[in-house]
Amino acid sequence: MRKELDAEKIKKVLGYLSLIFSISDLKSSDLIKAASMDFKDYEDAIQSACALRIKADYIVTRNLKDFTKSRVLAVNPPGLFKELGL
């Protein structure tokens, strides 16, 4: 979000999103799992490992190509609305 929004707007957006979605904590087991995953980017692997642990339905991202190896389906923001039937 930092690429497009200032700090104050990010706080507002995160506040609104927390009303709709659960925000998961990162665990050390996610870091260890991510290190063994076949991802080009370690940070993407961390997100995938965390999503897998919490049994997330989706990873919402603008970079779908970075999550082709994820076991949790990655969708872009408009794709999330489509998946939810909205």
N, C-alpha and C positions, 0 to 999 in steps of 0.2 A: 504494500500500500504506500510505502514511502516514496515510490517513484511518481505517484500521482496525487497524493494528499499531504497536507501539512499535519503536524502532530496533533493539533486540536481536533481536526476532522477525523483522524484515525481513532482517537479516543471515543468520539461519538459513534462511529461505525461499529467499533468493537463492543460498545455498550449495547447497541441495538442487536447485534448478532448474538450476544450472550443471552438475550431474552428468548431467542429462538433455538439456538444450538447449545449443546454441552461443549465445553472447552476442556480438553483432556490435558493432564499433566504429562510431561516427559519423564520417563524412568530410565535408570541406567541400563536396564535390560533392553530398552529400545536402541540405545547406542551400540550395544554389543551385537544385537541382531542385525542392525543396519550395516555394520562392518562386514558381515558375512554375505550381504546381499549383492547381487550382480547389477548394481546401478552405476552410471557414470558419475553421478553427483551424490556425495555422502549425505548432504542435507535432504535431498529428495528421498533417499533410502531411509533416513530417520523418520520422515513423515509417513512413509509407507509402513515401516515397522510399528510405529505408534498406532496407525489406523488399523492395522491387522490385530494388534493386541486388544484394542477396545472394541473390536468387531464393528468398525464403522461401516456404514453403507456405501459411502463415497469419500473420495478425496476431491475437493473442489480446487481447481487450479486453472490458470490461463495457459499453462505449459503442458498440455496433454502428452506430448511426445516424450517428456521426461519420466512419465509413469507407465510406459508400455509394459514394463516387467513387474508392475505392482499387482499383488493378489487382491487388492481392494480397487474397485473400479474408479478411475479418475474421470471427472467430468468438468467442463468449464461452467462458469456461472449460468449462462443461458441453458446449458445442458442439464443443470440441476433442476431448474424449473420444469423442463420437459420430462425428466425422470419422475418428478413428483406430480406430474399431471396438471401443472399450473400454467 
